[in-house]
């Protein structure tokens, strides 16, 4: 049932989720040029480091180790995980143009979790940590945060491919089903 008292007015002129688009039209699959890297890292620093996102009263943390990756050398490893993807074949992280071009999507997606377009769900990972997923299904992008008590840590974000879409859809439905079961008392 819709709670009309708690609906927020959506201003069509400032719908930040609808306005999300790629950062660069000319970002190469081989890696960013110096100016593009500067802009991406600046966005990351501004959106994640300088103005921490707060989730349920907990400031979002990130991997503060320094990257040795050729593209990200000297920058935070959290940033490396945002703009690169692990190659299953080579065992190293390669630049991922799609991820990098959406570095500015992370904050708006997390901050707009109450918007029906963001599918939020949780799941325990292989390491037994609870992970929070913020999936903007319509735009095929997800942000993953791990609960490492007492912290919440930004793990990564990426464009969801067709194989992952089915997996995430199943996880989302499973999570929603479990929530529904917890809210619904058993009848005898």
Rosetta blueprint (number, residue, H / E / L):
1 X L
2 X L
3 X L
4 X H
5 X H
6 X H
7 X L
8 X L
9 X L
10 X L
11 X L
12 X H
13 X H
14 X H
15 X L
16 X H
17 X H
18 X H
19 X H
20 X L
21 X L
22 X L
23 X L
24 X L
25 X L
26 X L
27 X L
28 X E
29 X L
30 X L
31 X E
32 X L
33 X L
34 X H
35 X H
36 X H
37 X H
38 X H
39 X H
40 X H
41 X H
42 X H
43 X H
44 X H
45 X H
46 X H
47 X H
48 X H
49 X H
50 X H
51 X L
52 X L
53 X L
54 X E
55 X E
56 X L
57 X L
58 X E
59 X E
60 X E
61 X E
62 X L
63 X L
64 X L
65 X L
66 X E
67 X L
68 X L
69 X L
70 X L
71 X L
72 X L
73 X L
74 X L
75 X L
76 X E
77 X H
78 X H
79 X H
80 X H
81 X H
82 X H
83 X H
84 X E
85 X E
86 X E
87 X L
88 X L
89 X L
90 X L
91 X L
92 X L
93 X E
94 X E
95 X E
96 X L
97 X H
98 X H
99 X H
100 X H
101 X L
102 X L
103 X L
104 X L
105 X H
106 X H
107 X H
108 X H
109 X H
110 X H
111 X H
112 X L
113 X L
114 X L
115 X L
116 X L
117 X L
118 X E
119 X E
120 X E
121 X E
122 X E
123 X E
124 X E
125 X L
126 X L
127 X L
128 X L
129 X L
130 X E
131 X E
132 X E
133 X E
134 X E
135 X E
136 X E
137 X H
138 X H
139 X H
140 X L
141 X E
142 X E
143 X E
144 X E
145 X E
146 X E
147 X E
148 X E
149 X L
150 X L
151 X E
152 X E
153 X E
154 X E
155 X E
156 X E
157 X E
158 X E
159 X E
160 X L
161 X L
162 X H
163 X H
164 X H
165 X H
166 X H
167 X H
168 X H
169 X H
170 X H
171 X H
172 X H
173 X H
174 X H
175 X H
176 X H
177 X H
178 X H
179 X H
180 X H
181 X H
182 X H
183 X H
184 X L
185 X L
186 X L
187 X L
188 X L
